[in-house]
């Protein structure tokens, strides 16, 4: 049985197909399945302890998302996220992430602002201790709070998916000590601008933050890890 406990009769927002879909998608994005690798329904259904039907449905849904290609007479193979996809995601994020942060500046509540300050404080602590895995988790949480505070379910959905798609690249980027330090500083500056209510400054700093991450990815050839 998988760690997702797919046989348990629990009440949550996901159907069986949804849980199977999320598990396979997570495995693709984490690199467990490599690009061009076949997805074998029988093997996956056995691993997850489910019938082939929800696996087949999940694979079809993954094809719509562009992570899987179904080849006639051959079956499904992983398409995954390639270097161009990564470039595109960061370019698009650089345009709309700032908008999300601008809206967050207007709509953020006291609890969310305190959470952002706490994240920055913990990020500084863990950076000094060299705890880069914790920095990755805190970076994810920082952006999720901004998405939530934007009060836009559309932006939240789009940006959360983008963030998820590039998780391997983000983890590799923040494992660079220089980039980790700069990222924490950029987050701190964004929070200070939010506290001042300076929407334009928040948008500018957030756009720059994403562009700096992409620059680090390109400069250190981190896209080379895709497909490995």
C-alpha positions in Angstrom: 0.0 0.0 0.0 1.3 3.5 -0.8 2.0 6.3 1.6 -1.2 7.9 0.4 -3.3 5.2 1.9 -5.5 4.9 -1.2 -7.6 2.1 0.3 -8.6 4.0 3.4 -12.2 5.2 3.4 -11.5 8.8 4.3 -13.5 11.9 3.6 -11.5 14.5 1.8 -11.8 16.8 -1.2 -10.1 14.2 -3.5 -11.8 11.3 -5.3 -9.9 8.1 -5.7 -9.0 9.2 -9.2 -7.8 12.5 -7.9 -5.5 10.9 -5.3 -4.1 8.6 -7.9 -3.6 11.6 -10.3 -1.8 13.6 -7.7 0.5 10.7 -6.7 1.5 10.0 -10.3 1.9 13.8 -11.1 4.0 14.2 -8.0 6.2 11.3 -9.0 6.7 12.8 -12.5 7.5 16.3 -11.2 9.9 14.9 -8.6 11.8 13.0 -11.3 10.8 9.4 -10.2 9.6 8.9 -13.7 12.0 10.2 -16.4 11.0 11.9 -19.6 10.1 9.4 -22.3 9.7 6.6 -19.7 6.6 4.5 -20.2 3.9 4.5 -17.6 2.7 1.0 -17.1 -0.9 0.9 -15.8 -0.6 -2.6 -14.3 2.6 -1.8 -12.4 1.2 1.5 -11.1 -2.1 0.0 -10.0 -0.3 -2.7 -8.2 2.0 -0.2 -6.4 -1.0 2.0 -5.3 -3.3 -0.9 -4.5 -6.0 0.2 -6.8 -7.6 -1.1 -10.0 -6.4 0.0 -13.4 -9.4 2.2 -14.0 -8.5 5.2 -11.8 -4.9 4.8 -13.1 -6.0 5.0 -16.7 -8.3 8.0 -15.9 -5.4 9.8 -14.2 -3.1 9.2 -17.1 -5.6 10.7 -19.5 -5.9 13.7 -17.2 -2.1 14.0 -17.1 -2.1 14.0 -20.9 -4.4 17.1 -20.9 -1.9 18.7 -18.5 1.0 18.0 -20.9 2.9 15.7 -18.5 2.1 12.5 -20.4 1.8 11.6 -24.1 -0.3 8.7 -25.2 1.1 7.0 -28.3 -1.2 4.7 -30.3 -0.3 1.0 -30.0 2.4 1.8 -27.5 0.7 3.4 -24.5 1.6 6.4 -22.2 5.0 7.9 -21.9 6.2 10.7 -19.7 6.5 14.1 -21.3 7.4 15.9 -18.1 8.8 19.4 -17.8 11.7 20.3 -20.1 14.1 23.2 -20.1 11.8 25.4 -22.4 8.9 24.7 -20.1 11.0 25.9 -17.1 12.0 29.1 -19.0 8.4 29.8 -20.0 7.1 29.3 -16.5 9.6 31.7 -15.0 9.0 34.3 -17.7 5.3 34.1 -17.1 5.7 34.1 -13.3 7.9 37.2 -13.6 4.9 39.0 -15.2 2.1 37.9 -12.9 3.7 37.1 -9.6 4.1 40.8 -8.9 0.5 41.4 -9.7 -0.4 38.8 -7.1 1.8 40.5 -4.5 0.4 43.9 -5.4 -3.1 42.6 -4.7 -1.9 40.9 -1.5 -0.6 44.3 -0.3 -4.2 45.6 -0.5 -5.9 42.6 0.9 -3.5 41.1 3.4 -4.8 40.7 7.0 -2.8 41.0 10.2 -2.4 37.2 10.7 -1.0 36.7 7.2 1.4 39.6 7.6 2.6 38.2 10.9 3.1 34.8 9.2 5.2 36.4 6.4 7.4 38.1 9.1 7.7 34.8 10.9 8.7 33.1 7.7 11.4 35.7 7.0 12.7 35.4 10.6 12.9 31.6 10.4 14.5 31.8 6.9 17.3 34.0 8.3 17.8 31.6 11.2 17.9 28.5 9.0 20.1 30.2 6.4 22.7 30.9 9.1 22.5 27.3 10.3 22.9 26.0 6.7 19.5 24.3 6.8 18.7 24.6 3.1 15.9 22.0 3.1 14.0 24.1 5.6 14.7 27.2 3.4 13.0 25.5 0.5 9.9 24.7 2.6 9.8 28.2 3.9 10.2 29.7 0.4 7.2 27.7 -0.7 5.1 28.8 2.3 6.1 32.5 1.7 4.7 32.5 -1.8 1.6 30.5 -0.8 0.7 33.1 1.8 1.0 35.9 -0.8 -1.2 33.9 -3.2 -3.8 33.4 -0.5 -3.6 37.1 0.5 -4.1 38.2 -3.1 -7.8 37.1 -2.8 -7.7 35.9 -6.4 -8.5 32.2 -6.7 -7.4 32.3 -10.4 -4.0 33.7 -9.7 -3.6 31.4 -6.7 -4.4 28.4 -8.8 -2.1 29.3 -11.7 0.8 30.4 -9.6 0.6 27.4 -7.2 0.7 25.0 -10.2 3.7 26.9 -11.7 5.5 26.7 -8.3 4.8 23.0 -8.1 5.9 22.3 -11.7 9.4 23.8 -11.0 9.9 22.3 -7.6 13.1 20.4 -8.5 14.6 23.5 -10.1 13.6 25.7 -7.1 15.1 23.2 -4.6 18.3 23.2 -6.7 18.4 27.0 -6.9 18.0 27.6 -3.2 20.7 25.0 -2.4 23.1 27.6 -3.7 24.3 29.5 -0.6 24.6 32.8 -2.5 21.2 32.5 -4.0 19.7 31.3 -0.7 21.0 34.4 1.1 19.8 36.7 -1.7 16.4 35.1 -1.7 15.9 35.6 2.0 16.9 39.3 1.6 14.5 39.7 -1.2 11.6 38.2 0.8 12.4 40.5 3.7 12.3 43.6 1.4 9.0 42.5 0.0 7.5 42.2 3.5 8.8 45.6 4.4 7.2 47.1 1.3 3.9 45.4 2.2 4.0 46.8 5.7 4.4 50.3 4.1 1.5 49.6 1.8 3.6 50.4 -1.2 1.9 48.4 -3.9 4.1 49.5 -6.8 7.3 48.7 -4.8 6.0 45.3 -3.8 5.1 44.5 -7.4 8.6 45.6 -8.6 10.4 43.7 -5.9 8.4 40.5 -6.5 9.0 40.6 -10.2 12.7 41.2 -9.6 12.8 38.3 -7.2 11.4 35.9 -9.8 13.8 37.2 -12.5 16.7 36.8 -10.1 15.8 33.2 -9.5 15.6 32.5 -13.3 19.0 34.2 -13.7 20.5 31.9 -11.0 19.0 28.9 -12.7 20.4 29.9 -16.1 23.8 31.0 -14.8 24.3 27.7 -12.9 22.9 25.6 -15.7 20.4 24.1 -13.3 18.0 23.2 -16.1 20.4 20.4 -16.9 19.0 18.3 -14.0 15.7 18.0 -15.9 15.4 14.6 -17.5 18.2 13.1 -15.3 
